[in-house]
């Protein structure tokens, strides 16, 4: 799962762009955003590869600038925590979202450093199960390896396309985290999960 996540994130980092007004209301725009900005991001990385190789921490700034504003981290965290979200206080919800946000940002940044020219194919956008949602299907192929389907679930909010989940080889990333989060909460409560996320970030775990 971790290997596939790294492949998926190489596309995920390319979604950091605003989609305003009528542009955002067109489902096909979501696919174009993924494609155009992914290419721009990877092109920027190639141009700055020498700088990043000398100081890998520079990649965190790129991710923070391009990716962070365009993901709904609270929605992602709420989905991953599942039924326990309603039992969390506002302060706990904020701590959970901030902790999980940092885990994902570090994952994205580290994955971007591993990019080595994997082939990416963009498929036609699909309508989501709910109004104002779409799925952007893609395929990632490692050199000499199999094709891995990666579906990006996005929704429109206030004229912007935001990412709220991705499905990697038919496995939802949120569902994958939900299992471990539920285990942690059942054992040590919501505060236990907050502590666990803090430990993961301190140790650099994903």
C-alpha positions as CSV (number, residue, x, y, z in Angstrom):
1,X,0.0,0.0,0.0
2,X,2.8,2.4,0.9
3,X,4.5,1.9,-2.4
4,X,1.3,2.6,-4.3
5,X,0.6,5.7,-2.2
6,X,4.0,7.1,-3.2
7,X,3.0,6.7,-6.9
8,X,-0.3,8.3,-6.3
9,X,1.1,11.3,-4.5
10,X,3.2,12.1,-7.5
11,X,0.0,13.1,-9.2
12,X,-1.6,14.4,-6.1
13,X,1.0,17.2,-5.7
14,X,-0.1,18.6,-9.1
15,X,-3.6,19.6,-8.0
16,X,-2.7,22.8,-6.2
17,X,-4.5,25.4,-8.3
18,X,-7.6,27.4,-7.9
19,X,-10.6,26.7,-10.2
20,X,-12.8,29.8,-10.1
21,X,-16.4,30.4,-11.2
22,X,-17.6,28.8,-14.4
23,X,-14.3,27.1,-14.9
24,X,-14.7,25.1,-11.7
25,X,-18.3,24.1,-12.5
26,X,-17.2,22.1,-15.5
27,X,-16.4,18.5,-14.5
28,X,-13.8,18.2,-17.2
29,X,-11.9,21.1,-15.6
30,X,-10.9,18.8,-12.8
31,X,-9.0,16.5,-15.1
32,X,-7.3,19.4,-16.8
33,X,-6.3,20.8,-13.5
34,X,-4.7,17.6,-12.5
35,X,-2.8,17.2,-15.8
36,X,-1.7,20.8,-16.4
37,X,-0.5,21.6,-12.9
38,X,1.1,18.2,-12.4
39,X,3.2,18.9,-15.4
40,X,4.0,22.3,-14.1
41,X,5.0,21.0,-10.7
42,X,7.2,18.2,-12.0
43,X,8.8,20.7,-14.4
44,X,9.6,23.0,-11.6
45,X,11.1,20.1,-9.6
46,X,13.3,19.2,-12.6
47,X,14.5,22.8,-12.9
48,X,15.3,23.0,-9.2
49,X,16.5,19.4,-8.8
50,X,20.1,20.5,-7.9
51,X,18.8,22.8,-5.2
52,X,16.5,20.2,-3.8
53,X,19.2,17.5,-3.9
54,X,21.5,19.8,-1.8
55,X,18.7,20.7,0.6
56,X,15.8,18.2,0.5
57,X,13.8,20.4,3.0
58,X,13.1,22.8,0.1
59,X,10.5,20.3,-1.1
60,X,8.3,21.0,1.9
61,X,8.0,24.6,0.9
62,X,6.9,23.6,-2.6
63,X,4.2,21.3,-1.2
64,X,3.0,23.8,1.3
65,X,2.7,26.5,-1.3
66,X,1.1,24.5,-4.1
67,X,-0.8,21.7,-2.4
68,X,-2.0,22.7,1.0
69,X,-4.5,25.5,0.1
70,X,-6.4,23.1,-2.2
71,X,-7.1,20.1,0.0
72,X,-10.0,20.0,2.5
73,X,-8.0,18.6,5.4
74,X,-10.8,18.8,7.8
75,X,-13.1,16.9,5.6
76,X,-10.4,14.3,4.9
77,X,-9.7,13.9,8.7
78,X,-13.4,13.7,9.5
79,X,-13.9,10.9,7.0
80,X,-10.8,9.1,8.3
81,X,-11.9,9.4,12.0
82,X,-15.4,8.3,11.0
83,X,-18.1,7.9,13.6
84,X,-15.8,9.2,16.4
85,X,-15.7,12.7,14.8
86,X,-19.0,13.6,16.4
87,X,-17.6,12.8,19.9
88,X,-14.6,15.1,19.5
89,X,-14.6,18.6,20.9
90,X,-13.8,21.5,18.6
91,X,-10.3,21.6,20.1
92,X,-9.8,17.9,19.5
93,X,-11.1,18.2,15.9
94,X,-8.6,21.0,15.3
95,X,-5.8,18.9,16.8
96,X,-6.7,15.9,14.7
97,X,-6.9,17.8,11.5
98,X,-3.6,19.6,12.1
99,X,-1.8,16.3,13.0
100,X,-3.2,14.4,10.1
101,X,-2.5,17.3,7.7
102,X,1.2,17.2,8.7
103,X,1.4,13.5,8.2
104,X,0.0,13.8,4.7
105,X,2.1,16.8,3.8
106,X,5.3,14.9,4.8
107,X,4.1,11.9,2.8
108,X,3.5,14.1,-0.3
109,X,6.9,15.8,0.0
110,X,8.8,12.6,0.5
111,X,7.0,11.0,-2.4
112,X,7.8,13.9,-4.7
113,X,11.5,13.4,-4.0
114,X,11.2,9.8,-5.3
115,X,9.7,10.8,-8.7
116,X,11.8,9.2,-11.5
117,X,9.7,9.6,-14.7
118,X,6.8,7.2,-14.1
119,X,4.3,7.2,-16.9
120,X,1.0,8.9,-16.1
121,X,-2.2,8.5,-18.1
122,X,-5.2,10.8,-17.5
123,X,-8.7,9.3,-18.2
124,X,-12.0,11.0,-18.8
125,X,-13.6,12.4,-15.6
126,X,-16.5,10.6,-14.0
127,X,-19.4,12.1,-12.1
128,X,-19.3,11.5,-8.4
129,X,-22.0,9.8,-6.3
130,X,-23.0,13.1,-4.8
131,X,-23.8,16.5,-6.4
132,X,-20.8,18.7,-7.2
133,X,-18.4,15.8,-6.9
134,X,-16.3,14.1,-9.6
135,X,-13.7,11.3,-9.8
136,X,-10.6,11.9,-11.9
137,X,-9.3,8.5,-12.9
138,X,-5.6,8.1,-13.8
139,X,-3.2,5.3,-14.4
140,X,0.4,5.2,-13.1
141,X,3.0,2.8,-14.6
142,X,6.4,2.2,-13.1
143,X,9.1,1.4,-15.6
144,X,8.8,-2.4,-16.1
145,X,6.0,-2.6,-13.6
146,X,2.2,-3.0,-13.8
147,X,-0.4,-0.3,-14.3
148,X,-1.8,1.1,-11.0
149,X,-5.3,2.8,-11.2
150,X,-5.5,5.9,-9.1
151,X,-8.9,7.7,-8.7
152,X,-9.0,11.2,-7.3
153,X,-12.2,12.2,-5.6
154,X,-12.8,15.9,-5.7
155,X,-15.7,18.2,-4.9
156,X,-16.6,21.8,-5.6
157,X,-16.8,24.2,-2.8
158,X,-17.2,28.0,-3.2
159,X,-16.0,27.8,-6.8
160,X,-13.0,25.7,-6.1
161,X,-12.2,22.0,-6.8
162,X,-10.9,20.4,-3.6
163,X,-9.5,16.9,-3.1
164,X,-11.2,14.8,-0.4
165,X,-10.0,11.3,-1.0
166,X,-8.2,9.1,-3.5
167,X,-8.6,5.4,-4.3
168,X,-5.4,3.5,-5.1
169,X,-5.8,0.1,-6.8
170,X,-9.4,0.0,-5.6
171,X,-8.4,0.9,-2.0
172,X,-9.5,4.2,-0.5
173,X,-6.7,6.0,1.3
174,X,-9.2,7.4,3.8
175,X,-10.6,3.9,4.5
176,X,-7.1,2.6,5.0
177,X,-6.3,5.2,7.6
178,X,-9.8,4.8,9.2
179,X,-9.0,1.3,10.2
180,X,-5.9,2.2,12.1
181,X,-7.5,5.4,13.6
182,X,-10.5,3.4,14.9
183,X,-8.1,0.9,16.5
184,X,-6.2,3.7,18.2
185,X,-9.4,5.5,19.4
186,X,-10.9,2.3,20.8
187,X,-7.7,1.6,22.7
188,X,-6.7,5.1,23.9
189,X,-9.5,7.5,23.0
190,X,-9.4,10.5,20.8
191,X,-6.6,12.1,22.8
192,X,-4.7,8.9,22.2
193,X,-5.0,9.3,18.4
194,X,-3.9,12.9,18.7
195,X,-0.8,11.8,20.6
196,X,-0.1,9.1,18.1
197,X,-0.3,11.6,15.2
198,X,2.1,13.8,17.1
199,X,4.5,10.9,17.6
200,X,4.3,10.0,13.9
201,X,5.2,13.6,12.9
202,X,8.0,13.8,15.4
203,X,9.6,10.6,14.2
204,X,8.8,11.3,10.5
205,X,6.5,8.3,10.1
206,X,3.8,8.0,7.5
